[in-house]
Amino acid sequence: MSQPVVILISGFARAGKDTLADAIVGLVKRHHPCGIASKHPFARCLKDAANEFLVHLNLFPEVDGNDFHSEAFKTKHRAALVEMGRVARSINVDVFAEKTAYDIENSREADYIDSEGPHVYIVPDWRYLNEHKVIKQMLAEQEGYRMVSVRVDTQGVGPANEEELQSLAEIRRNIAVDYEFAFPPNGKDAIERAARDICFQLGLLP
């Protein structure tokens, strides 16, 4: 089996992180039908937990659209997610990074397809310095993943709040990322070119 790759993408909200991740996933799947390429956001388990809260109150997200995985609903109720995240991180600051690392490794074991195909796992919402440390320790050092870090900016897009500004500034001060991109507004073409550059340099394109 080829060495699995985990890609962490950092940047302000709406800077193009998910678009870049989707473009990388699309390229890998297009060129390696027997490979694995998937997204594993740190916030996925938080959104799942928030949805379970709604289910417990008989609100049923999958039926009435009150789903924290929905962009519109998440944006409207972002404060609830932020507060839930703060509570969880106050108990264990590494909780989301640890959960994501476990999920990636379990996904790799469960979805094994072809020993020759690439296995690429993308975390498109890297926001805190400790998340890099946990993923490095649990996946790169213990499980042999190749770890790749990416920072993206888009002209005119700033921090969503003071916490995001401070946490991403800490990453900038302490981590020399492998790839850094500055995109123009509505820069889908530029993001797709960046995805191709990353895949090519990682040997994921023929």
N, C-alpha and C positions, 0 to 999 in steps of 0.2 A: 504494500500500500504506500502511495506517495505521502510525503510529510503533510499533515493537515495544516491549514493556515487559519489564523484568527486575525481579523482586521478590526481595529478600533477607530472609529471616526468621531472627531471632536469638532465643535463649532457652535455658534449661536443658534437658537431656534429659528427655523425658516431659512437657514443658510444653505440648504441643499444636501444635508447629510443623508436623508432617506432616499433622495433622488439618486445620489451617487451610489448608495448601497444597492438600490434596485438595478441600476445599470450594470454594476459588477456581477450581481446574481444572474442577470439576463445574459451577459456575455459568457460566463462560465457554463451555464446550461446550454447555450446555443452551440458552443464548440466542444462540449464534453457531455453528451447525453447520459453517459453512465457515471458522471461525477455527482458531487453533492455541493450545493450552494444555497445558503439560507441565512436569513436575518434573525438575530437574537438580541433584541433591545433589552437593556437593563430594566427598563420600565414595564416590560411585558407582565411580569409577575405582580407588579403593583396594580396595573389595570385589571388583571384577572381578579385580584383580591377585592378591588373596588366593585367590580361587577357582582362578585359573590355577595357582597353587602346588599346590593340592590335585589338580588334573588332572594335573600333571606327576608326581605320586606315584601316579597311577592310582586316585585316590579318588572321582572323578567326582561332583561336587556335585549335578548335575541328576538323578542316579539314586538316590543313597543319602541325600539330604537334608542333607549337610554343606555347606550353602550360606551364605556370608557375607551374602547378601541376605535370608536368613531371620532374622526378629527373634530367635527363640529361639537359633539357632546363633550369631548375632552377639553376643548378650548373654553367652552362655556363654564365648565366646572373644574378648571385647572387648580384652583385654590384647594379643593378637597384632596386632589392627588398630592399636591405639594405638602400639605399638612400630614397626610398619611405617610408620605416618604420621610418626613422629618421625624415622626414618631418611631418608625422602624429603624432609621439610622441612629437615633439616640440610644436605642437598645443595642444595636450592632452596626457600627459604621460600615462594615463590609457586607452587609446582608444581601444587597442586590447583586454585587459583583460575584459573591460566592454562589448564589442561586443560579446566575447566568452561566458561570463556569461549569457547574454540575449539569445544567440543562444541555449545554453544548456537548459535553462529553457523552452524556446519555443519548443525545440525538445521533451522535456519530456512531455509537455502538448499535443503536436500533435501526438506523437508516443505511447501514453499510450496503453499498451496491456493487462496486467494482474496485478491486485492489489497485487498479492502474489509474483510476480516475481521480481528479483533484477533489479534496474535501475543503471547502471554504466556508467559514462561519463569520458573519459580519455583525459587529455590535455598533449600531449607528447613532448611539446617544451617550457617548463617553463624555462625562461632565466633571468627574472628580479625580484628583490625583491618586487616591487610594485604589480606585477601580483598575488603573493600569497595573499597580503593584500586585493586586490579587490575581488578575488574569495572567500576568507574567509568572507568578509563582505556581498557580494551580494548573495552567495549561501549557505554558512554554517550558518551564523548568521540570515539572513533574510528569507531564504527558508528551512532551516532545513536539508541541505545536510550533510552527513558525509564527512569530508575533509581528504584526505590522501596524504602525500607527499613522493616522492621517488627520490633518487639520484643514478645515475649509472655512472660507469667508466669502460673503457675497456683498458687493457694494451696496451700501444703504441699509444693511441689516445689522442691528445692534443687539445688545443683551436684552432679554425679556424682563429681567429684574436685577437687583443688586447682587443677589446670591449667584446668579449665572455669571455675571461680570467677574466676580471675585474668584469663583471656582475655575473658570477657564483661564483667567490670568495666572493662577497658580500652576496650571498645567503648562502654560507657555514658559513660565520661569524655570520649570524643573524638567521638562521632557523635550528632548530634541526629536521631533517626529520624523518619520521616514519620508512622508510626502506632505507637501503643503500647497494648497491651491487657493487662488483668489478669483471668484467668478463675477461676471457682470450681472446686473439685474436680469431676471428671466433668462438665465444662462444655461438652459437645458443642453444645448449643443456643446457648450464648454464643459459641462459636467460629464456628458457622455464621452468626450475626448479624454477627460481625466480618468474615467473608469477604464478606458481602453489602455491608457498609458500604464496604469497600475497593473492591470492584468498582464500586459506584455512584459513588464519588468519582473513580475513574479513568475513568469514562465507559464501562465495560465492560458495563453493563446498560442495556437500552432504557428 
